[in-house]
Amino acid sequence: MEQNICSLRAFFRFLMKTGKVTTDFAAKTPMDFRYAFQKSFMGKVVDRMSQNEKFFMKILDDEQFANALIELMLPKVYEKLQSVEI
């Protein structure tokens, strides 16, 4: 469990540091942001697979778990991006 929490925190930092995420999403409305974020989120899951395969496979295999993570991260990422100058 501790490893999964660390992986999730690292994944959040990875999303925030990725230039494409910040430039693509900063000006979007919350609804537009949701659709774009979901697509980007799953792409980043695949990109990070080698760092914790078990955790990221759970995201890919369990749609309910993936949606729960998206719902948890989405408002935090959106809020953070609104406060970042690009």
PDB file as gemmi writes it, atoms N, CA and C in Angstrom:
CRYST1    1.000    1.000    1.000  90.00  90.00  90.00 P 1                      
ATOM      1  N   MET A   1       0.821  -1.193   0.000  1.00  0.00           N  
ATOM      2  CA  MET A   1       0.000   0.000   0.000  1.00  0.00           C  
ATOM      3  C   MET A   1       0.869   1.262   0.000  1.00  0.00           C  
ATOM      4  N   GLU A   2       1.886   1.284   0.846  1.00  0.00           N  
ATOM      5  CA  GLU A   2       2.786   2.438   0.925  1.00  0.00           C  
ATOM      6  C   GLU A   2       3.453   2.696  -0.425  1.00  0.00           C  
ATOM      7  N   GLN A   3       3.868   1.627  -1.101  1.00  0.00           N  
ATOM      8  CA  GLN A   3       4.499   1.772  -2.412  1.00  0.00           C  
ATOM      9  C   GLN A   3       3.512   2.362  -3.414  1.00  0.00           C  
ATOM     10  N   ASN A   4       2.245   1.960  -3.346  1.00  0.00           N  
ATOM     11  CA  ASN A   4       1.236   2.498  -4.253  1.00  0.00           C  
ATOM     12  C   ASN A   4       0.991   3.980  -4.002  1.00  0.00           C  
ATOM     13  N   ILE A   5       0.992   4.392  -2.747  1.00  0.00           N  
ATOM     14  CA  ILE A   5       0.812   5.808  -2.419  1.00  0.00           C  
ATOM     15  C   ILE A   5       1.991   6.613  -2.941  1.00  0.00           C  
ATOM     16  N   CYS A   6       3.191   6.098  -2.771  1.00  0.00           N  
ATOM     17  CA  CYS A   6       4.380   6.770  -3.297  1.00  0.00           C  
ATOM     18  C   CYS A   6       4.321   6.845  -4.815  1.00  0.00           C  
ATOM     19  N   SER A   7       3.867   5.764  -5.457  1.00  0.00           N  
ATOM     20  CA  SER A   7       3.742   5.754  -6.914  1.00  0.00           C  
ATOM     21  C   SER A   7       2.726   6.787  -7.375  1.00  0.00           C  
ATOM     22  N   LEU A   8       1.630   6.907  -6.665  1.00  0.00           N  
ATOM     23  CA  LEU A   8       0.593   7.870  -7.023  1.00  0.00           C  
ATOM     24  C   LEU A   8       1.106   9.297  -6.865  1.00  0.00           C  
ATOM     25  N   ARG A   9       1.829   9.558  -5.793  1.00  0.00           N  
ATOM     26  CA  ARG A   9       2.408  10.894  -5.591  1.00  0.00           C  
ATOM     27  C   ARG A   9       3.421  11.217  -6.685  1.00  0.00           C  
ATOM     28  N   ALA A  10       4.265  10.260  -7.010  1.00  0.00           N  
ATOM     29  CA  ALA A  10       5.248  10.468  -8.069  1.00  0.00           C  
ATOM     30  C   ALA A  10       4.555  10.682  -9.411  1.00  0.00           C  
ATOM     31  N   PHE A  11       3.484   9.951  -9.642  1.00  0.00           N  
ATOM     32  CA  PHE A  11       2.731  10.086 -10.883  1.00  0.00           C  
ATOM     33  C   PHE A  11       2.096  11.475 -10.977  1.00  0.00           C  
ATOM     34  N   PHE A  12       1.564  11.976  -9.876  1.00  0.00           N  
ATOM     35  CA  PHE A  12       0.992  13.325  -9.846  1.00  0.00           C  
ATOM     36  C   PHE A  12       2.069  14.352 -10.188  1.00  0.00           C  
ATOM     37  N   ARG A  13       3.240  14.228  -9.577  1.00  0.00           N  
ATOM     38  CA  ARG A  13       4.342  15.152  -9.879  1.00  0.00           C  
ATOM     39  C   ARG A  13       4.737  15.054 -11.345  1.00  0.00           C  
ATOM     40  N   PHE A  14       4.757  13.842 -11.876  1.00  0.00           N  
ATOM     41  CA  PHE A  14       5.078  13.625 -13.284  1.00  0.00           C  
ATOM     42  C   PHE A  14       4.065  14.341 -14.182  1.00  0.00           C  
ATOM     43  N   LEU A  15       2.791  14.219 -13.864  1.00  0.00           N  
ATOM     44  CA  LEU A  15       1.763  14.906 -14.654  1.00  0.00           C  
ATOM     45  C   LEU A  15       1.966  16.414 -14.623  1.00  0.00           C  
ATOM     46  N   MET A  16       2.307  16.945 -13.471  1.00  0.00           N  
ATOM     47  CA  MET A  16       2.464  18.389 -13.324  1.00  0.00           C  
ATOM     48  C   MET A  16       3.723  18.907 -14.009  1.00  0.00           C  
ATOM     49  N   LYS A  17       4.752  18.081 -14.112  1.00  0.00           N  
ATOM     50  CA  LYS A  17       6.000  18.516 -14.727  1.00  0.00           C  
ATOM     51  C   LYS A  17       5.981  18.391 -16.241  1.00  0.00           C  
ATOM     52  N   THR A  18       5.073  17.616 -16.768  1.00  0.00           N  
ATOM     53  CA  THR A  18       5.040  17.371 -18.204  1.00  0.00           C  
ATOM     54  C   THR A  18       4.559  18.621 -18.916  1.00  0.00           C  
ATOM     55  N   GLY A  19       5.403  19.186 -19.729  1.00  0.00           N  
ATOM     56  CA  GLY A  19       5.064  20.419 -20.430  1.00  0.00           C  
ATOM     57  C   GLY A  19       3.798  20.327 -21.252  1.00  0.00           C  
ATOM     58  N   LYS A  20       3.567  19.202 -21.913  1.00  0.00           N  
ATOM     59  CA  LYS A  20       2.380  19.036 -22.747  1.00  0.00           C  
ATOM     60  C   LYS A  20       1.117  19.158 -21.905  1.00  0.00           C  
ATOM     61  N   VAL A  21       1.130  18.598 -20.724  1.00  0.00           N  
ATOM     62  CA  VAL A  21      -0.045  18.685 -19.854  1.00  0.00           C  
ATOM     63  C   VAL A  21      -0.325  20.141 -19.512  1.00  0.00           C  
ATOM     64  N   THR A  22       0.684  20.881 -19.122  1.00  0.00           N  
ATOM     65  CA  THR A  22       0.445  22.259 -18.703  1.00  0.00           C  
ATOM     66  C   THR A  22       0.014  23.136 -19.866  1.00  0.00           C  
ATOM     67  N   THR A  23       0.629  23.015 -21.022  1.00  0.00           N  
ATOM     68  CA  THR A  23       0.258  23.880 -22.135  1.00  0.00           C  
ATOM     69  C   THR A  23      -1.067  23.482 -22.760  1.00  0.00           C  
ATOM     70  N   ASP A  24      -1.379  22.214 -22.826  1.00  0.00           N  
ATOM     71  CA  ASP A  24      -2.640  21.768 -23.421  1.00  0.00           C  
ATOM     72  C   ASP A  24      -3.838  22.065 -22.543  1.00  0.00           C  
ATOM     73  N   PHE A  25      -3.670  22.076 -21.244  1.00  0.00           N  
ATOM     74  CA  PHE A  25      -4.816  22.105 -20.351  1.00  0.00           C  
ATOM     75  C   PHE A  25      -5.059  23.433 -19.654  1.00  0.00           C  
ATOM     76  N   ALA A  26      -4.111  24.302 -19.615  1.00  0.00           N  
ATOM     77  CA  ALA A  26      -4.231  25.491 -18.769  1.00  0.00           C  
ATOM     78  C   ALA A  26      -5.440  26.361 -19.094  1.00  0.00           C  
ATOM     79  N   ALA A  27      -5.803  26.504 -20.355  1.00  0.00           N  
ATOM     80  CA  ALA A  27      -6.874  27.424 -20.735  1.00  0.00           C  
ATOM     81  C   ALA A  27      -8.234  26.750 -20.897  1.00  0.00           C  
ATOM     82  N   LYS A  28      -8.331  25.490 -20.662  1.00  0.00           N  
ATOM     83  CA  LYS A  28      -9.579  24.762 -20.887  1.00  0.00           C  
ATOM     84  C   LYS A  28     -10.580  24.988 -19.757  1.00  0.00           C  
ATOM     85  N   THR A  29     -11.869  24.874 -20.127  1.00  0.00           N  
ATOM     86  CA  THR A  29     -12.918  24.896 -19.110  1.00  0.00           C  
ATOM     87  C   THR A  29     -12.829  23.587 -18.332  1.00  0.00           C  
ATOM     88  N   PRO A  30     -13.408  23.522 -17.138  1.00  0.00           N  
ATOM     89  CA  PRO A  30     -13.348  22.263 -16.374  1.00  0.00           C  
ATOM     90  C   PRO A  30     -13.885  21.054 -17.148  1.00  0.00           C  
ATOM     91  N   MET A  31     -14.965  21.228 -17.919  1.00  0.00           N  
ATOM     92  CA  MET A  31     -15.528  20.100 -18.660  1.00  0.00           C  
ATOM     93  C   MET A  31     -14.594  19.665 -19.797  1.00  0.00           C  
ATOM     94  N   ASP A  32     -14.050  20.624 -20.537  1.00  0.00           N  
ATOM     95  CA  ASP A  32     -13.094  20.286 -21.594  1.00  0.00           C  
ATOM     96  C   ASP A  32     -11.852  19.642 -20.999  1.00  0.00           C  
ATOM     97  N   PHE A  33     -11.425  20.163 -19.877  1.00  0.00           N  
ATOM     98  CA  PHE A  33     -10.247  19.643 -19.190  1.00  0.00           C  
ATOM     99  C   PHE A  33     -10.435  18.179 -18.813  1.00  0.00           C  
ATOM    100  N   ARG A  34     -11.624  17.811 -18.347  1.00  0.00           N  
ATOM    101  CA  ARG A  34     -11.909  16.435 -17.929  1.00  0.00           C  
ATOM    102  C   ARG A  34     -11.627  15.453 -19.069  1.00  0.00           C  
ATOM    103  N   TYR A  35     -12.151  15.729 -20.244  1.00  0.00           N  
ATOM    104  CA  TYR A  35     -11.973  14.806 -21.369  1.00  0.00           C  
ATOM    105  C   TYR A  35     -10.509  14.706 -21.783  1.00  0.00           C  
ATOM    106  N   ALA A  36      -9.849  15.838 -21.870  1.00  0.00           N  
ATOM    107  CA  ALA A  36      -8.439  15.836 -22.253  1.00  0.00           C  
ATOM    108  C   ALA A  36      -7.580  15.163 -21.185  1.00  0.00           C  
ATOM    109  N   PHE A  37      -7.906  15.410 -19.920  1.00  0.00           N  
ATOM    110  CA  PHE A  37      -7.132  14.835 -18.825  1.00  0.00           C  
ATOM    111  C   PHE A  37      -7.241  13.316 -18.806  1.00  0.00           C  
ATOM    112  N   GLN A  38      -8.443  12.788 -19.012  1.00  0.00           N  
ATOM    113  CA  GLN A  38      -8.627  11.333 -18.997  1.00  0.00           C  
ATOM    114  C   GLN A  38      -7.748  10.661 -20.044  1.00  0.00           C  
ATOM    115  N   LYS A  39      -7.711  11.224 -21.234  1.00  0.00           N  
ATOM    116  CA  LYS A  39      -6.891  10.655 -22.308  1.00  0.00           C  
ATOM    117  C   LYS A  39      -5.403  10.751 -21.954  1.00  0.00           C  
ATOM    118  N   SER A  40      -4.987  11.903 -21.495  1.00  0.00           N  
ATOM    119  CA  SER A  40      -3.586  12.094 -21.128  1.00  0.00           C  
ATOM    120  C   SER A  40      -3.194  11.219 -19.947  1.00  0.00           C  
ATOM    121  N   PHE A  41      -4.081  11.097 -18.972  1.00  0.00           N  
ATOM    122  CA  PHE A  41      -3.835  10.283 -17.781  1.00  0.00           C  
ATOM    123  C   PHE A  41      -3.489   8.849 -18.179  1.00  0.00           C  
ATOM    124  N   MET A  42      -4.302   8.263 -19.052  1.00  0.00           N  
ATOM    125  CA  MET A  42      -4.065   6.874 -19.446  1.00  0.00           C  
ATOM    126  C   MET A  42      -2.762   6.748 -20.239  1.00  0.00           C  
ATOM    127  N   GLY A  43      -2.440   7.740 -21.042  1.00  0.00           N  
ATOM    128  CA  GLY A  43      -1.165   7.733 -21.758  1.00  0.00           C  
ATOM    129  C   GLY A  43       0.016   7.779 -20.805  1.00  0.00           C  
ATOM    130  N   LYS A  44      -0.107   8.582 -19.767  1.00  0.00           N  
ATOM    131  CA  LYS A  44       0.969   8.683 -18.770  1.00  0.00           C  
ATOM    132  C   LYS A  44       1.081   7.406 -17.954  1.00  0.00           C  
ATOM    133  N   VAL A  45      -0.050   6.731 -17.722  1.00  0.00           N  
ATOM    134  CA  VAL A  45      -0.015   5.436 -17.027  1.00  0.00           C  
ATOM    135  C   VAL A  45       0.858   4.467 -17.818  1.00  0.00           C  
ATOM    136  N   VAL A  46       0.643   4.406 -19.115  1.00  0.00           N  
ATOM    137  CA  VAL A  46       1.433   3.508 -19.967  1.00  0.00           C  
ATOM    138  C   VAL A  46       2.904   3.928 -19.945  1.00  0.00           C  
ATOM    139  N   ASP A  47       3.170   5.225 -20.012  1.00  0.00           N  
ATOM    140  CA  ASP A  47       4.552   5.723 -19.983  1.00  0.00           C  
ATOM    141  C   ASP A  47       5.288   5.327 -18.707  1.00  0.00           C  
ATOM    142  N   ARG A  48       4.574   5.280 -17.582  1.00  0.00           N  
ATOM    143  CA  ARG A  48       5.204   5.003 -16.291  1.00  0.00           C  
ATOM    144  C   ARG A  48       5.159   3.531 -15.886  1.00  0.00           C  
ATOM    145  N   MET A  49       4.625   2.687 -16.736  1.00  0.00           N  
ATOM    146  CA  MET A  49       4.398   1.275 -16.422  1.00  0.00           C  
ATOM    147  C   MET A  49       5.638   0.591 -15.842  1.00  0.00           C  
ATOM    148  N   SER A  50       6.791   0.864 -16.379  1.00  0.00           N  
ATOM    149  CA  SER A  50       8.001   0.156 -15.947  1.00  0.00           C  
ATOM    150  C   SER A  50       8.411   0.501 -14.514  1.00  0.00           C  
ATOM    151  N   GLN A  51       7.917   1.591 -13.969  1.00  0.00           N  
ATOM    152  CA  GLN A  51       8.334   2.006 -12.632  1.00  0.00           C  
ATOM    153  C   GLN A  51       7.595   1.278 -11.513  1.00  0.00           C  
ATOM    154  N   ASN A  52       6.389   0.820 -11.796  1.00  0.00           N  
ATOM    155  CA  ASN A  52       5.633   0.036 -10.816  1.00  0.00           C  
ATOM    156  C   ASN A  52       4.553  -0.710 -11.590  1.00  0.00           C  
ATOM    157  N   GLU A  53       4.964  -1.772 -12.249  1.00  0.00           N  
ATOM    158  CA  GLU A  53       4.082  -2.482 -13.173  1.00  0.00           C  
ATOM    159  C   GLU A  53       2.789  -2.952 -12.512  1.00  0.00           C  
ATOM    160  N   LYS A  54       2.881  -3.478 -11.306  1.00  0.00           N  
ATOM    161  CA  LYS A  54       1.691  -4.005 -10.629  1.00  0.00           C  
ATOM    162  C   LYS A  54       0.645  -2.904 -10.411  1.00  0.00           C  
ATOM    163  N   PHE A  55       1.094  -1.761  -9.916  1.00  0.00           N  
ATOM    164  CA  PHE A  55       0.182  -0.646  -9.652  1.00  0.00           C  
ATOM    165  C   PHE A  55      -0.443  -0.116 -10.940  1.00  0.00           C  
ATOM    166  N   PHE A  56       0.379   0.114 -11.952  1.00  0.00           N  
ATOM    167  CA  PHE A  56      -0.141   0.691 -13.186  1.00  0.00           C  
ATOM    168  C   PHE A  56      -0.977  -0.308 -13.982  1.00  0.00           C  
ATOM    169  N   MET A  57      -0.698  -1.603 -13.855  1.00  0.00           N  
ATOM    170  CA  MET A  57      -1.558  -2.611 -14.484  1.00  0.00           C  
ATOM    171  C   MET A  57      -2.930  -2.614 -13.816  1.00  0.00           C  
ATOM    172  N   LYS A  58      -2.966  -2.375 -12.514  1.00  0.00           N  
ATOM    173  CA  LYS A  58      -4.264  -2.298 -11.827  1.00  0.00           C  
ATOM    174  C   LYS A  58      -5.088  -1.148 -12.400  1.00  0.00           C  
ATOM    175  N   ILE A  59      -4.449  -0.033 -12.676  1.00  0.00           N  
ATOM    176  CA  ILE A  59      -5.156   1.103 -13.272  1.00  0.00           C  
ATOM    177  C   ILE A  59      -5.710   0.715 -14.641  1.00  0.00           C  
ATOM    178  N   LEU A  60      -4.893   0.033 -15.439  1.00  0.00           N  
ATOM    179  CA  LEU A  60      -5.334  -0.349 -16.784  1.00  0.00           C  
ATOM    180  C   LEU A  60      -6.401  -1.433 -16.764  1.00  0.00           C  
ATOM    181  N   ASP A  61      -6.311  -2.348 -15.820  1.00  0.00           N  
ATOM    182  CA  ASP A  61      -7.230  -3.492 -15.773  1.00  0.00           C  
ATOM    183  C   ASP A  61      -8.534  -3.211 -15.035  1.00  0.00           C  
ATOM    184  N   ASP A  62      -8.531  -2.256 -14.134  1.00  0.00           N  
ATOM    185  CA  ASP A  62      -9.694  -1.998 -13.281  1.00  0.00           C  
ATOM    186  C   ASP A  62     -10.245  -0.601 -13.581  1.00  0.00           C  
ATOM    187  N   GLU A  63     -11.266  -0.546 -14.421  1.00  0.00           N  
ATOM    188  CA  GLU A  63     -11.826   0.735 -14.850  1.00  0.00           C  
ATOM    189  C   GLU A  63     -12.350   1.559 -13.672  1.00  0.00           C  
ATOM    190  N   GLN A  64     -12.944   0.897 -12.705  1.00  0.00           N  
ATOM    191  CA  GLN A  64     -13.475   1.599 -11.535  1.00  0.00           C  
ATOM    192  C   GLN A  64     -12.333   2.243 -10.733  1.00  0.00           C  
ATOM    193  N   PHE A  65     -11.232   1.519 -10.577  1.00  0.00           N  
ATOM    194  CA  PHE A  65     -10.065   2.052  -9.874  1.00  0.00           C  
ATOM    195  C   PHE A  65      -9.475   3.233 -10.646  1.00  0.00           C  
ATOM    196  N   ALA A  66      -9.342   3.083 -11.959  1.00  0.00           N  
ATOM    197  CA  ALA A  66      -8.808   4.164 -12.793  1.00  0.00           C  
ATOM    198  C   ALA A  66      -9.683   5.411 -12.680  1.00  0.00           C  
ATOM    199  N   ASN A  67     -10.992   5.229 -12.751  1.00  0.00           N  
ATOM    200  CA  ASN A  67     -11.906   6.369 -12.642  1.00  0.00           C  
ATOM    201  C   ASN A  67     -11.818   7.035 -11.273  1.00  0.00           C  
ATOM    202  N   ALA A  68     -11.642   6.242 -10.227  1.00  0.00           N  
ATOM    203  CA  ALA A  68     -11.500   6.804  -8.881  1.00  0.00           C  
ATOM    204  C   ALA A  68     -10.233   7.658  -8.787  1.00  0.00           C  
ATOM    205  N   LEU A  69      -9.141   7.182  -9.371  1.00  0.00           N  
ATOM    206  CA  LEU A  69      -7.897   7.964  -9.359  1.00  0.00           C  
ATOM    207  C   LEU A  69      -8.048   9.246 -10.164  1.00  0.00           C  
ATOM    208  N   ILE A  70      -8.698   9.138 -11.313  1.00  0.00           N  
ATOM    209  CA  ILE A  70      -8.924  10.326 -12.138  1.00  0.00           C  
ATOM    210  C   ILE A  70      -9.755  11.344 -11.365  1.00  0.00           C  
ATOM    211  N   GLU A  71     -10.802  10.895 -10.714  1.00  0.00           N  
ATOM    212  CA  GLU A  71     -11.652  11.803  -9.935  1.00  0.00           C  
ATOM    213  C   GLU A  71     -10.888  12.431  -8.770  1.00  0.00           C  
ATOM    214  N   LEU A  72      -9.954  11.695  -8.205  1.00  0.00           N  
ATOM    215  CA  LEU A  72      -9.133  12.212  -7.115  1.00  0.00           C  
ATOM    216  C   LEU A  72      -8.131  13.251  -7.624  1.00  0.00           C  
ATOM    217  N   MET A  73      -7.493  12.956  -8.737  1.00  0.00           N  
ATOM    218  CA  MET A  73      -6.423  13.807  -9.239  1.00  0.00           C  
ATOM    219  C   MET A  73      -6.916  14.988 -10.066  1.00  0.00           C  
ATOM    220  N   LEU A  74      -8.006  14.820 -10.773  1.00  0.00           N  
ATOM    221  CA  LEU A  74      -8.473  15.826 -11.717  1.00  0.00           C  
ATOM    222  C   LEU A  74      -8.632  17.216 -11.103  1.00  0.00           C  
ATOM    223  N   PRO A  75      -9.345  17.372  -9.998  1.00  0.00           N  
ATOM    224  CA  PRO A  75      -9.486  18.732  -9.451  1.00  0.00           C  
ATOM    225  C   PRO A  75      -8.163  19.314  -8.954  1.00  0.00           C  
ATOM    226  N   LYS A  76      -7.300  18.471  -8.446  1.00  0.00           N  
ATOM    227  CA  LYS A  76      -6.008  18.958  -7.950  1.00  0.00           C  
ATOM    228  C   LYS A  76      -5.133  19.438  -9.103  1.00  0.00           C  
ATOM    229  N   VAL A  77      -5.096  18.665 -10.180  1.00  0.00           N  
ATOM    230  CA  VAL A  77      -4.295  19.050 -11.345  1.00  0.00           C  
ATOM    231  C   VAL A  77      -4.879  20.308 -11.975  1.00  0.00           C  
ATOM    232  N   TYR A  78      -6.193  20.350 -12.149  1.00  0.00           N  
ATOM    233  CA  TYR A  78      -6.840  21.521 -12.755  1.00  0.00           C  
ATOM    234  C   TYR A  78      -6.554  22.783 -11.938  1.00  0.00           C  
ATOM    235  N   GLU A  79      -6.732  22.689 -10.635  1.00  0.00           N  
ATOM    236  CA  GLU A  79      -6.488  23.839  -9.759  1.00  0.00           C  
ATOM    237  C   GLU A  79      -5.030  24.284  -9.841  1.00  0.00           C  
ATOM    238  N   LYS A  80      -4.131  23.332  -9.826  1.00  0.00           N  
ATOM    239  CA  LYS A  80      -2.701  23.651  -9.896  1.00  0.00           C  
ATOM    240  C   LYS A  80      -2.368  24.340 -11.217  1.00  0.00           C  
ATOM    241  N   LEU A  81      -2.923  23.828 -12.312  1.00  0.00           N  
ATOM    242  CA  LEU A  81      -2.641  24.413 -13.620  1.00  0.00           C  
ATOM    243  C   LEU A  81      -3.204  25.826 -13.749  1.00  0.00           C  
ATOM    244  N   GLN A  82      -4.299  26.098 -13.101  1.00  0.00           N  
ATOM    245  CA  GLN A  82      -4.880  27.439 -13.166  1.00  0.00           C  
ATOM    246  C   GLN A  82      -4.004  28.461 -12.445  1.00  0.00           C  
ATOM    247  N   SER A  83      -3.165  27.991 -11.539  1.00  0.00           N  
ATOM    248  CA  SER A  83      -2.303  28.905 -10.788  1.00  0.00           C  
ATOM    249  C   SER A  83      -0.890  29.001 -11.368  1.00  0.00           C  
ATOM    250  N   VAL A  84      -0.619  28.251 -12.437  1.00  0.00           N  
ATOM    251  CA  VAL A  84       0.711  28.226 -13.044  1.00  0.00           C  
ATOM    252  C   VAL A  84       0.757  29.188 -14.220  1.00  0.00           C  
ATOM    253  N   GLU A  85       1.791  30.030 -14.260  1.00  0.00           N  
ATOM    254  CA  GLU A  85       1.994  30.888 -15.423  1.00  0.00           C  
ATOM    255  C   GLU A  85       2.785  30.119 -16.452  1.00  0.00           C  
ATOM    256  N   ILE A  86       2.287  30.160 -17.676  1.00  0.00           N  
ATOM    257  CA  ILE A  86       2.953  29.414 -18.762  1.00  0.00           C  
ATOM    258  C   ILE A  86       3.671  30.388 -19.662  1.00  0.00           C  
TER     259      ILE A  86                                                      
END                                                                             
